[in-house]
Every structure is written in structure tokens, then in C-alpha cells.
């Protein structure tokens, strides 16, 4: 079969394949909203519409604008920033770069028919973007000051205020054109000793001022301040959102900015290092309040989650009554008055047959026009090999955010246009990075896998001009394996697995990247042609309604057992909820949170929200207590009193579910979705 026809058929088959969708299709959603990086989120409501933007650092275009009617399913509208070219470092020129810098921490606002985004740029003043349509066009105006992690409030008294800072929070009134501070209005709002963080979001709600912040050291959390007036006094609450990591432990961490890197191993004993912490709140027309915030989810990057908000004593607690401060991973969708079919905002696979790149793509720094093309060879992405010592310095590297929890990316590369000294291929781009590609020297072509973590370089002679490059990525174990094929059927492993470590060198997670560069001084002039890229994901299994299951502890120290045979029949209670029936009765939660068996039909006390940790362990939240079922390791007593699972599983909140005669199968995603073809 013609290779191009094969690629088209493969992409068509993948069109219906499973990708991460927060909407479970049964009236519930599961966090995160996107299982790819969306950091420093800011979310607003305009009428019945919701809009969202977030940090993009050195990647171009930047500041994506998404739209939703239900807060769960989002559509891509456009980028507020096509490119930010403020000097050689933004173009990877003169040995300079913006890695770990660029544009970040946007504040999204709407007032009197205009949308505003205020965002920081390292070494520059804060940038102001304006549009009358969120799709654009957006105009950019540099402000007169650099305002760290700012938030802007259009007060109902006609004035516009800006707050900014870390720990010591400052406030000032903005000028009418919003580009500067009104002289004499700047002052300290909250002292450093009060316990506030950074990543500010300022609101005025029913006459009171609410200010959220992000605390990133040690235990990540969301300190929130409130006051009756901007003059204060301000109270600070450390527990509005605290400790919610959905049971995710710390993965590999990297220190140092260049090889050899020091990689710290995973650590499931540290609490709160992956907890949600930076975000804010938004209301719906129905009067509900919802929180949004990000978490550091190891090598896949920072993920955004959605939480029901419970107002208690004037504080907007993330979570539910009885378990304030803790966000359920799966919960009932917001009541926005609108419904959407489950979908993701981006298409990830690309056969490069369109007139433009798909919105999921971003360039590593500002691209060099004329050195990449979708038209020089129809149906291919052509990257001309520009001079660079390595991929870190290579221009016109095309990237997209990696997708979790597990995914496989396959790129088809044709090498006939490459010249000696050039390299091209597929990278898992971060720092440290790894790539699989083709090098050409004076003697021919070599298939090469380079790993910056281990320092390993593996080379295999290559006689074919068309090669399939593949990376299988597990963002739960933070390991990736590379393989290749010359016929699209027989894939051969190459090199050792790559450790995907998380650090703040780029302030991003792993990115799937296509690259070409020439490391031989004075040479070059060649190019690499990419036929397509396919991104596929694992397939989830649905909640085992009507099945008999066993629930064993995550640490293997035993199992949950009521009755004689230690199995439970899963009863469908709707909205992703279950009752657990044994031969002797239903698992039931009493007034003292103790769990026993009860005869009869299931009610609230016998109903549990079925959820999963990122790794696929089952956690069961009682609707009677809004806390999770656990087995006390000390005396074996079963209680529904846990605020949430511990990453190490020793609290016996996490269960491995098995059914149908299988030995503790692990689910790949989360509950509530039907099987999907791969």
C-alpha cells in the first residue's frame, strides 16, 4: 500500500480513539479538565459563557483562549499572542534563550464589552492584551511596570485596582488607560507575615473582597484573604484548599541546569508537594460557585482541576460539606443551564495536510519564517535544518504538550532531503530531554537515540529513507521507551527507558517535539520531511456495574472484606455512584462514620461516589459523609472518615479492584467511560 494512503487510513482510524475528556458522559466529570499542561489558569464568566487562559512561557503562539458553556468541555478559540519577539533571546539567537521564562501568570478580565489579559514577561514590563471578541484579534500594549503575578479588579465604584507580589501583597489604582499606576496610590495591602503566597486572583463578591493566592513551598495550598474593604483589615485562611493531590506522589525531580543532572527518585511519603494550589473561583447563572486550580503533576506538567465550592462562614472552601478544602476527583457537573457532548479542546494527531498547523502546536521560541513549510511538499511538514549545537539550541522545533496519563506518539520522518551534519526526529523535550531521530554524516544515515539523563547515545545503521519514530510514555511511572520501524509494522526497541524528570528549568512539562538542525559548522542546506504524527492513548474500563469485585489494599497488606466470601456486587446508583452488596447485606455508613452491613434497599448511607487515583486505584467517597472509605490499619475497623488518599497507600484508602477472574487488573484512566477502539 502507498505509505501516504496508509498514514491517512491510520489517522482516520484514530479519529474515534479515546483521548482524555473530563466529561464522563454520565452527568459527572473527572479531574483534571485536561491531562496535558495548563498552568496558572484564570477563568471568567461573561453572561452564560466561560473563558479560560493560562501560562505558555517561551512557546509561541502563546496565551490560549478557551471557551465553555458547562465548565467541563472546552473549545479552543485562538491565541492572544501570535509571537513575542523582544530580542535575540526570544529567537534563540546569540546563545540566548527564554527557557523557564517568557510569558506567564495571566489575569483574564472582561469589562464594558472588552476582554483583557494582563500577563508577565521576564525582563520586561507586564503586557496588556485587549480584544472585543475573545477569538481576536488581540492588541498588545506594554505597561509601565512589571507586576508579579498580578490580578486586576474593575471595582463597581468605577475604579480599577491591581494587586501583585509574593507574600507581601501590594495594591494600587490603575490609570484610565490601564497601563500605569496612579501616582500616590501604591501601598502594602497584606504584610509578608500574614501567610499569603503568589498567583493572585482578586474578586468583589456581595460587597466583600476575596483574594486567593498560591503557596508553593513544602505543602502546596491556596491561602485566601478577605476584607470588607480594600483598606482592611484582612483575614487569611490557610485551609480553603489544602492537601488535595488526588493521591499522586512526587515523581522524579531534577536539579541543575545542565548535564550531568542530579535526578531525585520518586517519594510517596511527602504530603502536599503535588497538591492543587494556584487558581480562583467563578460562579454560574444558577448561583453555584466553582473553584479552579493547578497542581504539579510531575513530568506531564501542571494540570488544571475543577472543584465544587462550599461557602462556609464567608469563606469559599473548595470541596463538599464535611470535607472542606478537599476536591473530589469525580463529581457532578456544574449546573450552568447548558450541556455539551464530551470532547477535548484539541486534535493531537496531524497529517500536515491542512493549510495551517493545528492549534495544539506551538513553536519552541519565535519561529524563523521561511525555514519551515506545509506547502513545499504537500501533505508534509518540512523543517529546514538550521545551525545549532544540539536540540536545546535548535530553532523551529515544533512542540505540543504531552498527554497523560499514558500515551504513545509516533512520527513518520522522510530523510532524503537531509545533508551531512544534520539531525532530525522526535523528541520528548524538556530539560533533561531525550530524542529518537536520524543523523546524516558523510558515510550515510544513522538511527540515533540520545538521552540527556543517562548520557546514553545509541546508534543503529539505517538504509531506509522513511522511518517511523515512536515514544511510549507513562506519566505515572514517569518512564518512556523509544522504538522505531521501517515498515510501520515491526517496531524495534532502542536504548534504555528514559526517565522523565520534572523541574523548573523550562517551567513546563514534557513536550512531544519535531526537530531538525545542523551541528556541522558551515554545512547545512538540507531539510527533514515529516509525513504525520499520531498521538494515541490508553483505553479506560467502565465502572463494573453488576459485577462481583474484590478490593485489595494498594500496599498489598490485605483486602476490604465484609461477609463470608469477601466479594461485592457493584450496584449502579447513577451519576457514577455505586452501592456494594454482599450476600449478607449492603455496605452502609453509620452516624459515627463506622461502616457495617445493612439489609434492604440502598439509600444515601449505602451510596459511594466511585473515583480513582491517577494510577487507577479505586477510592470510594461516602455520600453520607463526603469522606472516603478506609480500613484502620491499627484495629481493622472500616470507617468513612478519610479526607482523601495518601500517595503511599498505607492509609488503606486506595483499593485495587479485580473482577471477572482477573488478578487485580489496573484501570488505565478513570471511571465512567465506555471502551474505545485503539
C-alpha positions in Angstrom: 0.0 0.0 0.0 1.2 3.5 -0.7 2.7 4.9 2.5 0.7 8.1 2.3 -2.5 6.2 1.9 -1.6 4.0 4.9 -0.9 7.1 7.0 -4.3 8.6 6.0 -6.1 5.4 7.0 -4.3 5.2 10.3 -5.3 8.8 11.1 -8.9 8.1 10.2 -8.9 5.1 12.5 -7.6 7.2 15.3 -10.3 9.9 14.8 -12.6 7.9 17.1 -9.9 6.7 19.5 -10.1 7.6 23.1 -8.5 10.8 24.3 -8.7 12.4 27.7 -12.1 14.0 28.3 -13.1 15.3 31.7 -16.7 14.7 30.9 -17.6 11.1 31.8 -20.8 11.2 29.7 -23.0 10.3 32.7 -23.6 13.7 34.3 -20.2 13.7 36.1 -16.7 14.9 35.3 -13.3 13.7 36.5 -10.3 15.9 37.1 -8.1 17.2 35.6 -10.0 19.2 33.0 -7.1 18.4 30.6 -4.5 15.8 31.1 -2.0 18.0 29.4 -0.3 21.0 30.9 -2.5 24.1 31.6 -0.7 26.1 34.2 -1.5 29.4 36.0 -5.2 29.2 34.9 -7.5 32.2 35.0 -11.2 31.7 34.3 -14.0 34.2 33.9 -17.7 34.1 33.2 -19.3 36.6 30.7 -23.1 36.0 30.7 -23.6 32.3 30.2 -20.1 31.8 28.6 -16.9 30.9 30.3 -13.4 31.8 29.1 -10.0 30.4 30.2 -6.4 31.2 29.6 -3.0 30.1 31.1 0.7 30.4 31.0 2.7 29.4 27.9 6.2 30.6 28.8 8.6 30.6 25.8 6.3 28.7 23.5 4.7 30.5 20.5 1.9 31.3 19.9 1.0 32.0 23.5 -1.8 32.6 25.9 -4.5 30.2 24.6 -8.1 31.3 24.9 -10.6 28.6 25.5 -14.4 28.8 25.7 -17.0 26.6 27.5 -20.7 26.6 28.3 -20.5 24.0 31.0 -17.1 24.5 32.7 -16.1 20.9 31.8 -15.9 20.7 28.0 -13.8 23.4 26.4 -13.2 24.6 22.8 -10.1 26.4 21.5 -10.8 29.9 20.2 -7.4 31.3 19.5 -4.2 32.6 21.0 -4.0 36.2 22.3 -0.3 36.3 21.3 0.9 35.1 17.9 4.6 35.7 18.8 6.5 37.7 21.3 9.7 38.9 19.7 11.5 41.2 22.2 15.1 40.4 21.3 17.6 37.7 20.5 16.7 35.5 23.5 13.2 35.2 22.2 14.5 33.9 18.9 17.2 31.5 20.3 19.9 33.8 18.8 23.4 34.8 20.1 23.4 31.9 22.5 20.5 33.4 24.4 17.1 31.8 25.3 13.9 32.4 27.3 13.7 28.8 28.7 11.8 29.0 32.0 10.8 32.5 31.2 8.6 34.1 28.5 5.0 35.0 29.2 3.2 33.7 32.3 0.6 34.1 35.1 -2.1 35.8 33.0 -5.0 37.7 34.6 -8.2 37.4 32.5 -10.9 40.0 32.8 -13.9 41.4 31.0 -15.4 44.9 31.4 -17.8 47.0 29.4 -17.5 45.0 26.2 -13.8 44.4 26.2 -11.7 41.4 27.1 -8.4 42.0 28.9 -5.4 39.7 29.6 -2.6 41.1 31.8 0.4 38.9 31.7 4.0 39.0 33.0 7.2 38.7 30.8 10.6 38.1 32.4 12.9 41.1 32.0 10.0 43.2 30.6 7.1 45.1 31.9 3.7 43.5 32.3 1.9 43.1 28.9 -1.7 44.2 28.4 -3.8 42.5 25.7 -7.2 43.8 24.6 -10.0 42.4 22.3 -13.7 42.9 21.8 -14.0 39.3 20.6 -12.3 36.6 22.6 -11.3 34.9 19.2 -9.3 38.0 18.5 -7.7 40.0 17.1 -5.9 41.0 20.3 -3.7 44.1 20.6 -0.7 44.2 22.9 0.4 47.2 24.9 3.4 47.1 27.3 2.5 48.5 30.7 4.9 50.9 32.5 5.6 48.5 35.4 6.3 44.8 36.0 3.7 43.5 38.4 4.5 40.0 39.6 1.5 37.5 39.5 -0.9 40.4 39.3 -4.7 40.4 39.4 -6.9 43.3 38.3 -10.3 44.3 39.7 -12.8 46.5 37.9 -14.5 47.7 41.1 -18.2 48.6 41.0 -17.2 52.1 42.2 -15.7 52.9 38.9 -12.0 52.5 39.8 -9.6 49.8 38.6 -7.2 48.2 41.1 -4.2 45.9 40.6 -2.7 43.7 43.3 0.6 41.9 42.9 3.5 40.3 44.8 4.6 37.3 46.8 3.7 37.1 50.5 4.0 40.8 50.8 1.0 41.9 48.7 0.8 45.3 47.2 -2.1 47.3 45.7 -2.5 50.4 43.5 -5.1 52.1 41.4 -4.6 51.8 37.6 -4.7 54.8 35.3 -7.6 55.1 32.9 -5.7 53.5 30.0 -4.7 50.6 32.4 -1.0 50.9 31.6 0.3 52.5 34.7 -0.2 53.1 38.4 -1.9 56.3 39.6 0.8 58.2 41.5 0.4 58.1 45.2 -2.0 55.1 45.3 0.6 52.2 45.7 0.7 50.7 49.2 1.1 47.4 51.0 -2.2 45.5 51.2 -1.1 42.5 53.2 2.1 42.1 55.2 4.5 39.2 54.4 3.9 37.7 57.8 0.2 37.1 57.1 0.8 33.9 55.2 -0.3 34.8 51.7 1.5 33.4 48.6 1.6 34.5 45.0 -0.6 33.8 41.9 -3.3 36.3 43.0 -6.9 36.4 42.0 -8.9 39.3 43.4 -12.7 39.4 43.5 -15.5 41.5 44.9 -18.4 39.3 45.9 -21.6 40.7 47.5 -19.7 43.7 48.8 -16.7 41.8 50.2 -13.2 41.4 48.8 -11.8 37.9 48.3 -8.1 37.4 47.3 -6.8 33.9 46.5 -3.1 33.1 46.4 -0.8 30.1 45.9 1.7 28.7 48.4 4.3 26.6 46.6 6.9 25.7 49.3 6.7 22.4 51.2 2.9 21.7 51.4 1.3 23.4 48.4 -2.1 25.1 49.2 -4.3 28.1 48.5 -4.2 30.8 51.2 -7.2 33.1 50.8 -7.7 36.6 52.3 -10.9 38.5 52.8 -11.9 42.0 53.9 -14.9 44.2 54.0 -13.0 47.0 52.2 -9.7 47.3 50.4 -8.4 49.2 53.4 -8.7 46.1 55.5 -8.3 44.6 58.0 -7.6 41.4 56.1 -8.1 37.9 57.4 -6.2 34.9 56.0 -7.4 31.3 55.8 -4.9 28.6 55.0 -7.4 25.8 54.6 -9.7 26.9 51.7 -7.9 24.3 49.5 -5.2 22.3 51.2 -3.6 18.9 50.7 -5.5 17.7 47.6 -3.2 15.8 45.4 -5.7 13.0 44.4 -3.2 10.5 45.9 -0.4 11.5 43.5 3.1 11.2 44.9 6.3 13.1 44.0 7.9 11.7 40.8 11.5 12.1 39.6 12.8 15.6 40.3 15.8 17.2 38.6 18.3 19.7 40.0 21.0 21.5 38.0 20.5 23.3 34.7 23.0 21.3 32.6 24.4 17.8 32.3 25.3 15.9 34.4 21.9 16.3 36.1 21.0 15.1 39.5 17.8 13.1 39.5 15.9 12.5 42.8 13.9 9.3 42.9 10.1 9.3 43.4 8.9 9.9 47.0 5.4 8.9 48.1 5.9 10.0 51.7 5.8 13.7 51.1 2.4 15.2 51.5 1.1 18.2 49.5 4.0 18.6 47.1 1.7 17.8 44.2 -1.4 19.5 45.7 -3.7 21.9 43.8 -2.7 25.4 44.8 -2.9 28.2 42.2 -6.3 29.3 41.0 -9.5 31.1 41.8 -13.3 30.9 41.8 -16.2 31.6 39.4 -20.0 31.5 39.7 -22.7 30.2 37.3 -26.0 31.8 36.4 -27.7 29.2 38.6 -25.9 30.5 41.7 -23.3 27.7 42.1 -19.7 28.5 42.8 -16.8 26.6 41.4 -13.1 26.7 42.0 -10.3 26.1 39.5 -6.6 25.5 40.4 -3.5 23.8 39.1 -1.3 21.1 40.5 2.3 20.0 39.8 1.7 16.5 38.3 5.3 15.5 37.7 6.7 15.1 34.2 3.4 15.7 32.3 3.4 19.3 33.7 0.9 21.3 35.6 -2.7 20.3 35.3 -5.9 22.3 36.0 -8.8 20.9 38.1 -12.3 22.0 38.8 -13.9 21.9 42.3 -17.3 22.5 43.8 -17.1 25.4 46.2 -18.9 25.4 49.6 -19.3 28.8 51.2 -18.9 28.4 54.9 -18.6 31.3 57.4 -18.0 33.6 54.5 -15.1 31.5 53.0 -15.2 29.9 49.6 -14.0 26.4 50.5 -13.0 24.0 47.7 -14.8 20.7 48.4 -18.1 19.5 49.9 -19.7 19.8 53.4 -18.0 17.5 55.8 -14.7 17.6 53.8 -13.9 21.2 53.2 -10.7 22.0 51.5 -10.5 18.7 49.6 -11.6 18.5 46.0 -13.4 15.3 44.8 -11.7 13.9 41.7 -15.1 12.9 40.3 -18.2 14.9 40.9 -21.5 16.1 39.4 -21.1 18.5 36.5 -21.9 22.2 37.2 -25.4 23.5 36.7 -24.7 26.1 34.0 -28.0 25.7 32.1 -26.1 24.3 29.2 -24.9 20.9 28.1 -22.1 19.8 25.8 -21.1 16.4 24.4 -17.9 15.2 25.9 -14.9 16.5 23.9 -11.4 17.7 24.2 -10.3 21.2 23.0 -7.5 19.9 20.7 -6.9 17.3 18.0 -3.4 15.9 18.7 -2.7 13.8 15.6 -1.8 15.6 12.4 -1.1 14.5 8.8 0.0 18.1 7.9 -2.4 18.2 5.0 -4.1 21.5 6.2 -3.2 25.0 5.2 -2.2 25.8 8.7 -0.8 24.0 11.7 -3.4 22.7 14.1 -3.9 24.8 17.3 -2.3 22.2 19.5 1.1 23.1 18.0 3.5 25.7 19.5 7.0 26.6 18.4 9.9 26.5 20.8 10.6 30.2 20.9 9.8 32.5 18.0 10.0 30.6 14.7 12.0 31.7 11.7 9.6 32.2 8.8 10.6 30.7 5.5 12.5 27.9 7.2 9.5 25.7 7.7 6.6 24.9 5.4 3.4 23.0 4.8 3.4 23.8 1.1 6.9 23.0 -0.2 5.9 19.3 -0.2 2.1 19.0 0.0 1.0 16.8 3.0 4.3 17.1 4.8 5.8 19.4 7.4 9.2 20.5 6.1 11.7 21.7 8.6 14.9 23.2 7.2 17.9 22.3 9.3 19.3 25.5 10.9 22.7 25.7 12.6 22.6 24.5 16.3 24.9 22.6 18.6 22.0 20.4 19.8 18.3 20.3 20.1 18.3 22.7 23.1 19.6 25.4 20.8 17.7 24.3 17.6 15.3 26.8 16.1 11.9 26.0 14.6 11.3 23.0 16.9 7.6 22.3 16.7 6.0 21.2 20.0 2.8 20.1 21.6 2.1 19.3 25.2 2.4 15.7 26.2 -0.9 14.0 27.2 -1.4 11.7 30.2 -1.7 9.5 32.0 -0.2 7.3 29.3 0.2 7.9 25.6 2.1 6.9 22.6 3.4 9.3 20.0 4.6 8.1 16.5 6.1 10.4 13.9 6.9 9.5 10.3 10.1 11.0 9.0 11.5 11.0 5.5 15.2 11.8 5.3 16.1 12.1 1.6 16.5 15.9 1.9 19.0 15.8 4.8 22.6 16.8 4.4 25.7 15.7 6.3 25.9 17.1 9.8 22.1 17.2 10.2 19.9 15.5 12.7 16.1 15.3 12.7 13.4 13.4 14.6 11.0 13.1 17.5 11.9 14.4 21.0 10.5 14.3 24.5 11.5 17.8 25.0 12.2 19.3 28.4 15.4 19.5 30.4 16.8 16.9 30.6 15.5 15.7 27.2 15.6 12.6 25.0 15.2 12.1 21.3 15.0 9.5 18.7 15.9 10.5 15.1 18.2 10.2 12.2 21.7 11.7 11.8 23.4 12.0 8.5 27.2 12.1 8.1 29.5 11.7 5.1 29.1 7.9 5.3 25.3 7.8 5.3 22.4 7.7 7.8 22.3 6.5 11.4 19.2 6.0 13.6 20.1 7.7 16.9 18.6 7.7 20.3 20.1 10.3 22.7 19.2 10.5 26.4 20.3 13.5 28.4 19.5 11.9 31.7 21.8 8.9 31.4 24.2 10.3 28.9 23.4 7.3 26.7 23.7 7.6 22.9 22.6 4.6 20.9 23.1 4.4 17.1 21.9 1.9 14.6 22.8 1.9 10.8 19.9 3.0 8.7 19.4 2.2 5.0 15.8 3.3 4.6 14.8 6.9 3.9 11.4 6.6 5.6 11.3 5.7 9.3 8.6 5.5 12.0 9.8 7.0 15.3 7.9 6.1 18.5 7.8 7.0 22.2 5.6 5.1 24.6 5.2 7.5 27.6 3.9 6.6 31.1 3.4 9.8 33.1 2.5 7.8 36.2 5.8 5.9 36.4 7.5 8.9 34.5 9.3 6.5 32.2 9.3 6.4 28.4 10.5 3.8 25.9 11.6 4.5 22.3 11.2 2.2 19.3 11.4 2.5 15.5 10.2 0.8 12.4 10.9 0.9 8.7 7.6 -0.7 7.6 5.0 0.6 10.2 4.5 -2.9 11.5 7.6 -4.2 13.2 8.8 -1.8 15.9 12.2 -2.4 17.5 13.1 -1.1 20.9 16.2 1.1 21.0 18.2 2.1 24.1 17.2 2.0 27.7 13.9 3.6 29.0 14.1 7.4 29.5 13.4 8.9 32.9 11.1 11.9 32.6 12.1 14.1 35.4 10.2 17.3 36.5 12.0 20.5 37.3 11.7 24.3 36.8 14.3 24.7 34.1 11.6 25.2 31.5 8.7 25.7 33.8 6.9 23.2 31.6 6.2 19.5 31.4 7.3 17.1 28.6 6.5 18.2 25.1 6.3 16.0 22.0 8.5 17.7 19.5 9.6 17.5 15.9 13.0 19.0 15.1 15.8 19.4 12.6 19.2 21.1 13.0 22.7 21.0 11.6 25.6 20.8 14.1 28.4 20.9 11.5 29.7 24.5 11.1 29.5 25.9 7.6 27.4 23.0 6.4 23.6 22.6 6.1 21.1 23.5 3.5 19.1 20.3 4.0 15.7 19.6 5.4 13.5 16.9 7.1 10.0 16.0 5.9 7.5 14.8 8.5 4.6 12.9 7.0 2.4 12.7 10.1 2.4 12.4 13.8 -0.1 10.2 15.7 -0.8 10.5 19.4 -2.8 7.6 20.9 -3.9 7.0 24.4 -4.8 4.0 26.6 -8.4 2.8 26.8 -10.3 3.0 30.1 -12.6 0.4 31.5 -16.1 1.4 32.8 -17.3 1.0 36.4 -18.0 -2.7 36.8 -21.8 -2.4 37.4 -23.4 -5.7 38.1 -20.0 -7.4 38.5 -18.6 -9.2 41.6 -15.4 -7.5 42.6 -12.6 -7.8 45.2 -11.0 -4.7 46.7 -7.4 -5.3 47.9 -5.2 -2.7 49.6 -2.8 -0.7 47.4 0.1 -1.8 49.6 -0.9 -5.5 49.3 -1.4 -5.8 53.0 -4.9 -7.3 52.8 -8.3 -6.5 51.4 -11.7 -5.0 52.2 -13.9 -7.8 53.4 -17.5 -8.0 54.7 -19.4 -11.3 54.7 -18.1 -14.8 54.0 -16.5 -14.6 50.6 -15.0 -11.1 50.6 -16.6 -10.1 47.3 -19.0 -7.2 46.5 -21.6 -6.9 43.8 -21.5 -3.4 42.3 -24.9 -1.7 42.2 -25.5 1.2 39.8 -26.8 4.2 41.7 -26.5 6.7 38.8 -24.0 9.6 38.3 -21.1 7.3 38.7 -22.2 6.2 42.1 -22.3 2.7 43.5 -23.6 0.5 46.3 -21.7 -2.5 47.4 -23.8 -5.6 48.1 -22.7 -8.8 49.8 -24.7 -12.0 50.5 -25.3 -10.6 54.0 -26.3 -7.0 53.1 -25.2 -3.6 51.8 -22.1 -1.8 52.9 -23.6 1.1 55.0 -22.2 4.2 56.8 -23.5 4.9 60.2 -23.8 8.2 62.1 -20.4 7.8 63.7 -18.8 7.1 60.3 -18.4 3.5 61.1 -19.1 1.1 58.3 -21.2 -2.1 58.6 -23.7 -4.2 56.7 -27.4 -3.4 56.5 -30.3 -5.2 54.9 -32.7 -3.6 52.5 -32.6 -1.2 49.5 -29.6 1.2 49.2 -30.1 4.8 50.3 -27.7 7.7 50.9 -25.8 5.8 53.6 -25.1 3.0 51.2 -24.1 5.1 48.3 -20.5 5.9 47.3 -19.0 8.0 44.5 -16.7 5.7 42.6 -13.4 7.5 41.9 -9.9 6.6 41.0 -6.5 7.9 41.8 -4.3 8.8 38.8 -2.7 5.3 39.0 -6.1 3.6 38.7 -6.7 2.6 42.4 -10.4 2.8 43.4 -11.4 5.3 46.1 -14.9 5.3 47.5 -16.4 8.5 48.8 -19.5 8.1 51.0 -22.3 10.5 50.1 -23.3 10.4 53.8 -20.0 11.9 55.0 -18.3 13.2 51.8 -15.3 11.3 53.1 -13.5 8.2 51.8 -13.9 4.7 53.0 -10.8 3.3 54.7 -9.7 0.5 56.9 -8.0 1.5 60.1 -4.6 -0.4 60.0 -4.5 -0.5 63.8 -7.7 -2.4 64.5 -9.2 -3.3 61.1 -12.3 -1.2 61.7 -13.8 0.2 58.5 -14.6 3.9 58.6 -15.9 6.6 56.1 -13.8 9.4 57.6 -10.7 9.9 55.4 -10.3 13.3 53.7 -8.5 11.7 50.8 -5.9 9.1 49.8 -2.3 9.2 50.8 0.2 8.6 47.9 1.9 5.7 49.7 -1.4 3.8 50.2 -0.6 2.9 53.8 -3.8 4.6 55.0 -5.8 1.8 53.2 -8.0 4.3 51.3 -6.8 3.1 47.9 -8.1 -0.2 46.6 -7.1 -2.3 43.6 -10.3 -3.7 42.1 -10.4 -7.0 40.4 -13.3 -8.8 38.8 -14.1 -11.4 36.2 -11.5 -13.8 37.4 -8.6 -11.4 36.7 -5.9 -10.9 39.3 -6.2 -7.2 40.3 -6.4 -5.6 36.9 -5.5 -1.9 36.9 -7.6 0.6 35.1 -5.8 3.0 32.8 -7.9 6.1 33.2 -10.8 6.9 35.4 -14.4 5.7 35.7 -17.5 6.3 33.7 -16.3 6.0 30.1 -17.0 3.2 27.7 -14.3 1.3 25.9 -12.9 2.9 22.8 -11.2 1.5 19.9 -7.4 2.0 19.6 
